[in-house]
Amino acid sequence: MTNYYEWITDYLSGELEEKDKQAFEAALRQDQQLADQVEAYRKTLADLSVLVEQESAETELKATLEKTGRDFFLKEETPVVRMPFYRTRFFQLAAAAAVLLLIAFAVFGPKKNNLPAPVYANYAHHYPASFTVMGANEELLTKAEQAFNQQDYAAAGDNLQAYLQDNPDHSEAALYLGICRMEQGRSSEANSLFKQLLNHPSYQNEARWNLALLALKNNNKEECAEWLSNIPEGADRHAEAQKLLKALGRPN
């Protein structure tokens, strides 16, 4: 099954071959979540373009102000009319102070944070479901796997919940049920399912990652950063966690 999410960057940069472009655009018409993510990427790229232009303009302004300051102090002018020393010195100091204040404000003054805020859709890259069958109701798990990989989270969640009633110890099913509930906006259920997996060594880092995504989706950046910081180096999600931490403006 083609993972069209991996094609987003090439599509937006115009690097897809024509047949791939047609296939991708057909997928866009059928998959609203994919279309939403493409639009989010497009907006992020536009914001970054504006940021680059603003940074370039600010750099030119700083250079101009710094040159003005240097020219003021290095240039010697012969006044036509000589003023008393104390007045001349006063105006020189006042002008120098004004120039230095302008330079200081340009370099050190308050700045708007123009970096686009991290968007949940840009980071919610879920691994495809491929369940290991445990116990009865194999059909439920097969249906859940197919629905999840087609991003039908409601159907996948219902089948997983029914499966877990008879197989409550299936951690993988619990993880994917949590993802389904997160995608459906059922945050309380998702939170409970993910936290139950924190004591499971094989799933605790995936649970931390999804708890961070859940916090990001709910616009709780402090909690998001806290969960991300607990994903250790070497874990599958560590690189993604560091990338999201950087987007949140947190040191790595």
Helices and strands as residue ranges (DSSP letters): G 4-7, H 8-12, H 18-30, H 32-74, H 85-108, H 120-123, H 138-149, H 153-166, H 171-183, H 187-196, G 197-199, H 204-217, H 221-229, H 238-247
